[in-house]
Amino acid sequence: MLEPDPKVVRELLTRYAALRIAQAERARPATARELADVSYTLCVMTATTSIHDAVAKADALLLAKGRAPDAVRAADPDGESGLSLAV
């Protein structure tokens, strides 16, 4: 099975979280459609059928890819903290 690019997964998780917040603040049809699209893409990329499973699997993928020697982790150019996104 192909493994998705961690940077793409991170971008999708960030977009998913932003859309969830935007939709909670003010429900709009355009935001709902975009949220559905991002959710679907995350599910396809992680080979899951629910967004909760997709986010959990995406978080696990990013954590696994983030496990590197301390010297490499300290010099992480993306500045990632390793924190997962809440669903």
Secondary structure, 3 states (H helix, E strand, C coil): CCCCCHHHHHHHHHHHHHHHHHHHHCCCHHHHHHHHHHHHHHHHHHCCCCHHHHHHHHHHHHHHHHCCCHHHHHCCCCCCCCCCCCC
